[in-house]
Structures are given as C-alpha cells and as structure tokens.
Amino acid sequence: MQNLGKTILHIDASARAEGSVSRELTEALVKSMLEKFKDTKMLRRDVSQGLPFLDEAWVEANFTDTASRTSDQRMKLALSDTLVNELKSADTIVIGTPIYNFSIPAALKAWIDLVARARETFKYTDNGPIGLLEGKKAIVVVASGGTKVGSEIDFASNYLKHVLGFLGITDVEVIAADQLMIDPTRRQAALTASLQSAA
C-alpha cells in the first residue's frame, strides 16, 4: 500500500471497552500502520462516552457568520471546531464501529453531526453540495453479531460511505467482521484483512 499519509485519525465508537471486536481490529490496523510509516502521527478520538447532540443554540451559532458570532456562540461550537480540525488535519481516517440495531451507535452519529458543517467540510453550489475534504482515505472497520455488512439491512457501512463521500472522502475501504454470532471465525478473517490494509 502507498504511504497513507503523515496523520491518522483513529476513531472508535463501540460502547465496550473490553471484548470489542471493532476496537481490537482498529488497534491492530493502526499499530501496523504506525510501525510501517515511522513518521506518521496519530490523533485519537473515542466517541463512546458520548458527544453532545445538536440543539437550537448550536444550529443558530453554526449559521451565524463567523465574524458575527458571540462569545457564547463560539463556545457552543468549540468542540465541533476541534473535531472538524482533527478531520481536516488527517490524511487517513480509521473508524471502528459495531452495528447496533442495524445502524451505527448514536455517539458516532453525534460525531458526524458535529463535523458535517456547511462551509467547513462541505459547501453548497449551484450544482449541489461539494465535499471539501478531498484527497483523504478512510478505512471503516465494521463488526456485527448478525447483520451482514453490505446487505439490505445494513444501515451502518453504506451510510458511513455515503456521509464520508458527501464530505469529499471518496476513497473508503470497508473491512467487515460481520455475523460473528453466526460464524466466529470471521473475526480472524477480518483481522487479516485489517493487517493487509496497512501492508
């Protein structure tokens, strides 16, 4: 694989700190990448403890012109600004997520809502929205107990690919550790695929 860039943003979303397959796989993947590319820096973001949901004050602050924002509005957007800057600075984004009830955890959706910002990570044009985060690669590691990744009941991996593409990140690789309650051996196959992604 080509050098994946000098900065990796590693995001985990599983509610489980121990025994999480998605965490195990992203940790192995990122460790392998850091060993291969010695000059690479890693940014770590664990969203599992929860992020604030958007509210009326946040929306109002976001749609207020930057120069006109009050100190309260700037404070309201401070976390979002930090998350956006992490995403902008990353060359490669590694996202580990389980599938909960056929979709992504609420905490990961909250992260998406905080980084998908007009004029920051995408813009509207006469021809529709355009993503502003081009030139990045994303590797999405998805774990599930019963849902088959890529199937019609998988509203996690397809959604993540769509959202990332909306932000301009169209080079998205999905590594599936799916249906583990049905076939536990798929865990090892996903680990092998993760390590190959960093090779």
C-alpha positions in Angstrom: 0.0 0.0 0.0 1.1 3.5 -0.7 2.1 5.7 2.3 -1.3 6.6 3.9 -0.1 10.0 5.0 1.5 11.6 7.9 -1.5 11.9 10.2 -4.0 9.2 11.1 -7.3 10.0 12.8 -8.3 6.9 14.8 -12.0 6.9 15.9 -13.7 4.2 17.9 -17.4 4.0 18.7 -18.0 0.7 20.5 -19.7 1.0 23.9 -17.5 -1.9 25.0 -14.0 -1.1 26.3 -13.2 -4.8 26.7 -14.0 -7.5 24.3 -14.8 -5.2 21.4 -14.0 -6.7 18.0 -14.1 -3.3 16.2 -11.6 -1.9 18.8 -9.3 -4.9 18.5 -9.2 -4.6 14.7 -8.7 -0.9 14.6 -5.9 -1.1 17.2 -4.2 -3.8 15.2 -4.6 -1.8 12.0 -3.3 1.5 13.4 -0.4 -0.2 15.2 0.7 -1.8 11.9 0.4 1.5 10.0 2.5 3.3 12.7 5.1 0.6 12.5 5.3 0.8 8.8 5.3 4.5 8.4 7.6 5.8 11.1 7.0 9.5 10.6 3.2 9.1 11.0 1.3 10.9 13.8 -1.9 9.6 15.3 -4.9 11.5 16.6 -7.2 9.5 18.8 -10.9 10.1 19.3 -13.0 7.7 21.3 -16.6 8.8 20.9 -18.1 6.0 23.0 -18.6 8.2 26.1 -21.0 10.4 24.2 -20.9 13.7 22.4 -23.5 16.5 22.7 -26.4 16.3 20.3 -27.2 19.3 18.2 -29.6 21.7 19.7 -31.2 25.0 18.7 -28.3 27.1 20.1 -25.8 25.1 18.2 -27.6 25.4 14.9 -28.1 29.1 15.4 -24.4 29.6 16.2 -23.3 27.4 13.2 -25.4 29.5 10.8 -24.2 32.8 12.2 -21.4 34.4 10.1 -18.0 33.7 11.8 -17.2 37.3 12.3 -20.6 38.0 13.9 -20.6 35.1 16.4 -20.9 36.0 20.1 -18.5 34.5 22.7 -21.3 32.2 23.8 -21.8 31.0 20.2 -18.0 30.5 19.7 -18.0 28.4 22.9 -21.0 26.4 21.7 -19.1 25.5 18.5 -15.7 24.9 20.3 -16.0 21.1 20.4 -17.3 20.9 16.8 -14.4 23.1 15.7 -11.9 20.8 17.4 -13.5 17.7 15.8 -13.5 19.4 12.3 -9.9 20.4 12.7 -8.9 16.8 13.6 -10.7 15.6 10.5 -9.1 18.3 8.3 -5.6 17.5 9.5 -5.9 13.8 9.0 -4.7 12.1 5.8 -6.2 8.7 6.8 -9.3 8.2 8.9 -9.7 4.8 10.6 -13.2 4.3 12.0 -14.1 1.3 14.2 -17.8 0.7 14.8 -20.2 -2.0 15.7 -23.6 -2.3 14.2 -26.3 -1.6 16.8 -29.8 -2.3 15.7 -28.8 -2.3 12.0 -27.1 1.1 12.2 -24.2 3.0 13.8 -24.1 3.9 17.5 -25.7 7.2 18.5 -22.3 8.5 19.6 -20.8 8.1 16.1 -23.9 9.8 14.6 -23.3 12.7 17.0 -19.7 12.9 15.8 -21.0 13.0 12.2 -23.5 15.8 13.0 -20.7 17.8 14.6 -18.2 17.5 11.7 -20.7 17.7 8.7 -20.8 21.5 8.6 -21.5 23.7 5.6 -18.6 26.0 4.7 -16.3 23.8 6.8 -16.4 20.3 5.5 -18.8 20.8 2.5 -20.3 23.6 0.6 -23.4 24.3 -1.4 -23.1 25.3 -5.0 -25.5 25.8 -7.9 -24.8 22.2 -8.9 -25.4 20.8 -5.5 -23.2 20.2 -2.4 -19.5 19.6 -2.8 -17.3 17.9 -0.2 -14.2 19.9 1.0 -12.2 17.0 2.4 -10.8 15.6 -0.8 -7.6 13.6 -1.0 -8.1 11.6 2.2 -8.5 7.9 2.7 -10.9 6.2 5.1 -10.8 2.7 6.5 -14.0 1.7 8.2 -14.0 -1.5 10.4 -17.5 -2.7 11.0 -18.4 -5.5 13.5 -21.7 -7.2 13.9 -23.3 -10.1 15.6 -25.9 -11.0 12.9 -26.2 -8.3 10.3 -24.3 -9.0 7.1 -22.3 -5.9 6.0 -23.4 -4.7 2.6 -26.8 -6.3 2.9 -30.1 -4.5 2.6 -30.5 -4.4 6.4 -27.0 -2.9 6.9 -27.7 0.8 7.5 -24.2 1.4 9.0 -21.5 0.8 6.4 -23.4 2.2 3.5 -24.4 5.2 5.5 -20.8 5.9 6.5 -19.6 5.5 3.0 -22.2 8.0 1.8 -21.5 10.6 4.5 -17.8 10.4 4.0 -18.3 10.8 0.3 -20.5 13.7 0.9 -17.6 15.4 2.8 -15.3 14.6 -0.1 -13.7 11.4 1.2 -14.5 9.0 -1.6 -11.6 6.6 -1.1 -13.3 4.4 1.5 -12.4 0.8 2.3 -14.8 -1.3 4.5 -13.4 -4.2 6.5 -16.3 -6.4 7.7 -16.1 -8.5 10.9 -19.8 -9.4 10.5 -22.2 -12.1 11.6 -19.8 -13.1 14.4 -22.6 -14.7 16.4 -23.2 -17.0 13.4 -19.6 -17.6 12.4 -17.0 -16.5 14.9 -14.1 -17.4 12.5 -15.0 -14.3 10.5 -13.1 -12.4 13.3 -9.8 -13.8 12.2 -10.5 -13.1 8.5 -11.3 -9.5 9.4 -8.1 -9.2 11.4 -6.1 -10.5 8.4 -7.9 -8.0 6.1 -7.1 -5.2 8.6 -3.4 -6.0 8.6 -3.3 -6.3 4.9 -4.8 -2.8 4.6 -1.7 -1.5 6.4 0.8 -3.6 4.4 
